[in-house]
Amino acid sequence: MQEFFQPLMSADGLVSLLTLLFMEIVLGIDNIIFIAIICGYIPDRKEQSRARIIGLLLALVFRIGLLFTISWIARMINPLFFIGSFGVSGRDIILFAGGVFLIIKTIKEIYHKFKDAETHQTGNPGRKMTMMQAIFQIMVIDVVFSFDSIITAVGLSNQIVIMVGAVIGAMLVMIAFAPYVSDFINKYPTLKMLALAFLVVIGVILVVEALHIHFDKSYVYVALGFSLLVEMLNIRMRSLSHRKKVDQPK
């Protein structure tokens, strides 16, 4: 047992743990946004909280399980069959299917948002979801994001205890902040549209990665951060404008 935790006893081990923890948290942003949107369909707030926690805990169990099957993950990267000269691996199939699922799911949600706006409806009156339905969809996308997360972990460290520690730490951060992200996104419709657009881009990146075309996600995160900053300024400006109208004497 002491040998298992030995890598954490050195300065290099702790630096590797913190670096990998940061990377896992960044990679979990798209997961949190998807969970926030899916859980918004559940009418009961207590069930929303349960679905978030159960979905993230199942993702944690799945990711730790993957870490203990590194040799199997390595085989997932090897081609299963060829289409011409293009080798298709198990990872490619999972990323492609997950990317297509995310794109279709998100575009359908954007379509319904426009439809609701046309009919002057608010919320999701006709599109409720049970807790089990939400958990199932969270699990489906968690499988896709887990492969992305674990392959990154394996690439940055060869110590299983460091990888497990980083994955657990990142998941605890996501469990802690997911409710606030969910409430924040659902409170402002324009932010929800921004989040949906971000998920479409992530879906496209997953499909592109499945085609062996590497794209650095950091560009997407920077663009999202800038867009979020601009939208927060717009929200603040609209709030001040509305307050000024309310304060004006009639």
ChimeraX attribute file (.defattr): number of C-alpha atoms within 10 A of each C-alpha:
attribute: neighborCount
match mode: 1-to-1
recipient: residues
	/A:1	5
	/A:2	7
	/A:3	7
	/A:4	11
	/A:5	13
	/A:6	12
	/A:7	18
	/A:8	18
	/A:9	10
	/A:10	10
	/A:11	10
	/A:12	10
	/A:13	18
	/A:14	14
	/A:15	13
	/A:16	20
	/A:17	25
	/A:18	15
	/A:19	14
	/A:20	26
	/A:21	24
	/A:22	16
	/A:23	18
	/A:24	23
	/A:25	21
	/A:26	16
	/A:27	20
	/A:28	20
	/A:29	15
	/A:30	18
	/A:31	21
	/A:32	22
	/A:33	20
	/A:34	22
	/A:35	27
	/A:36	25
	/A:37	21
	/A:38	22
	/A:39	30
	/A:40	21
	/A:41	20
	/A:42	22
	/A:43	16
	/A:44	13
	/A:45	11
	/A:46	10
	/A:47	16
	/A:48	24
	/A:49	18
	/A:50	14
	/A:51	24
	/A:52	24
	/A:53	20
	/A:54	18
	/A:55	22
	/A:56	24
	/A:57	17
	/A:58	16
	/A:59	22
	/A:60	21
	/A:61	12
	/A:62	16
	/A:63	23
	/A:64	19
	/A:65	12
	/A:66	17
	/A:67	21
	/A:68	12
	/A:69	11
	/A:70	16
	/A:71	10
	/A:72	11
	/A:73	18
	/A:74	12
	/A:75	13
	/A:76	18
	/A:77	15
	/A:78	14
	/A:79	14
	/A:80	14
	/A:81	12
	/A:82	10
	/A:83	7
	/A:84	6
	/A:85	7
	/A:86	11
	/A:87	15
	/A:88	19
	/A:89	18
	/A:90	17
	/A:91	23
	/A:92	23
	/A:93	16
	/A:94	19
	/A:95	26
	/A:96	22
	/A:97	17
	/A:98	23
	/A:99	27
	/A:100	17
	/A:101	15
	/A:102	25
	/A:103	21
	/A:104	14
	/A:105	15
	/A:106	23
	/A:107	15
	/A:108	11
	/A:109	15
	/A:110	17
	/A:111	11
	/A:112	14
	/A:113	18
	/A:114	12
	/A:115	12
	/A:116	16
	/A:117	11
	/A:118	9
	/A:119	8
	/A:120	8
	/A:121	13
	/A:122	10
	/A:123	13
	/A:124	15
	/A:125	10
	/A:126	9
	/A:127	10
	/A:128	16
	/A:129	16
	/A:130	15
	/A:131	22
	/A:132	14
	/A:133	16
	/A:134	23
	/A:135	22
	/A:136	13
	/A:137	15
	/A:138	25
	/A:139	21
	/A:140	15
	/A:141	20
	/A:142	25
	/A:143	18
	/A:144	20
	/A:145	22
	/A:146	22
	/A:147	20
	/A:148	17
	/A:149	21
	/A:150	21
	/A:151	17
	/A:152	16
	/A:153	23
	/A:154	17
	/A:155	9
	/A:156	16
	/A:157	16
	/A:158	11
	/A:159	18
	/A:160	18
	/A:161	18
	/A:162	25
	/A:163	25
	/A:164	21
	/A:165	17
	/A:166	23
	/A:167	29
	/A:168	19
	/A:169	20
	/A:170	22
	/A:171	21
	/A:172	17
	/A:173	14
	/A:174	20
	/A:175	19
	/A:176	12
	/A:177	12
	/A:178	22
	/A:179	19
	/A:180	12
	/A:181	18
	/A:182	23
	/A:183	13
	/A:184	14
	/A:185	20
	/A:186	18
	/A:187	11
	/A:188	12
	/A:189	14
	/A:190	15
	/A:191	18
	/A:192	20
	/A:193	17
	/A:194	15
	/A:195	21
	/A:196	22
	/A:197	17
	/A:198	20
	/A:199	22
	/A:200	21
	/A:201	18
	/A:202	19
	/A:203	25
	/A:204	18
	/A:205	21
	/A:206	28
	/A:207	23
	/A:208	17
	/A:209	17
	/A:210	22
	/A:211	16
	/A:212	13
	/A:213	10
	/A:214	11
	/A:215	12
	/A:216	8
	/A:217	14
	/A:218	11
	/A:219	10
	/A:220	15
	/A:221	17
	/A:222	11
	/A:223	13
	/A:224	16
	/A:225	12
	/A:226	12
	/A:227	14
	/A:228	15
	/A:229	12
	/A:230	12
	/A:231	15
	/A:232	15
	/A:233	12
	/A:234	13
	/A:235	15
	/A:236	12
	/A:237	12
	/A:238	12
	/A:239	11
	/A:240	12
	/A:241	11
	/A:242	11
	/A:243	11
	/A:244	10
	/A:245	10
	/A:246	10
	/A:247	8
	/A:248	7
	/A:249	5
	/A:250	5
